[in-house]
Amino acid sequence: MTTADDVWQLLAELTQAQKETDFQLKETDRQLKETNLVKSHPRKEAIDQLKRQLQRFPQFFPEHRDKARGSSRSAGACSEFSGYFDLIFYPGE
């Protein structure tokens, strides 16, 4: 037979287990947020590599040189990126 003391002991254990689970969930959320912050900031090496690839684009696809030049302005691109392709493909122009 289960006594009142047994019930109280089980409730205490359940409460403690719930506290530990809550702590672990909060810690997991914190780690995920931390990981996402790291991933959402591209490294300088990755940006430099992308720039090199974009600079070579007109060499590999000269038939699209005029399209690439106007695309950032005419395609309704975000103002944040407007003109970036021109700066990369045609520096000093």
N, C-alpha and C positions, 0 to 999 in steps of 0.2 A: 504494500500500500504506500502511496506517496503522501508524505507529510507536508505541512505548510512550509517547514524549513527547506525541504527539497524544492518546492516550487519557487521559493524566494532565491535559492541558490541558482536554479536554472535561469530565472529572470536576470539575476546579476551577471551570469555568464553571457547571456544573450545580449544584454546591454553593452558589456565590454566588447564582445565580438562586433557589434554594430558600430561602436566607436572606432575600432581598428579598421573596419571596412571603409568607413567614411574618410578616415585619415589616408588610407591607401588610394582611394578614388581622388582625393584632393591632390595627393602627390603625383599621381598619374596625369591628371589635368595640368599640373604645373610643368611637368616634364614635356608633355605634348606642346604646350604653349612655347616653352623654351626651344624645342626642336623646330617648331614652325617659324619662330623668329630667325633662327639661324638659316633655315632653308629659304626664307623669303628675301634674304639679302644676298644677291649674287656676289660671288667673289670677283676681285679685280681680274684674276687670270681668265675667268669665264667671259667677262665683258671684253677683255682685250682679244680673246680668241674670236668672239662674235664680230668685233669690229674688223679684224683681219679678213674674216670670211666675207663680210659685206663689202669691204673695199675691193676684193677680187671679183665680185659678182659681175661688174661690167666687162671684165676681161673674158669671162666664160660665156656670157650671154650678151654680146655687143648689140644684138638685134633688139634688146630690151632697154638699152641705155636711155632712150627718150622716155620710156614708160616709167622707169625707176625714178627719173628725175622729177617727174610731175606727180608721181603717185602719192607722196606724202601730203601734198597740198590739195590735189583734186579728188582724192578718194574719201574725203571727209574724215581723215585720221584725227586722233585726239590732238588737241593743241600741244599737249606735253611732248609729243613726238614729231610734230610738224616741222619739217625742214631737216630732221636728223639725217635722212638718207642723202639729201643734197650736200650736207656738211661732210659726210663720210665719202660719198662718191666723187664729189666735185669740190674739194677744199680750195679755198681761195677764189672761187668764181662768184 
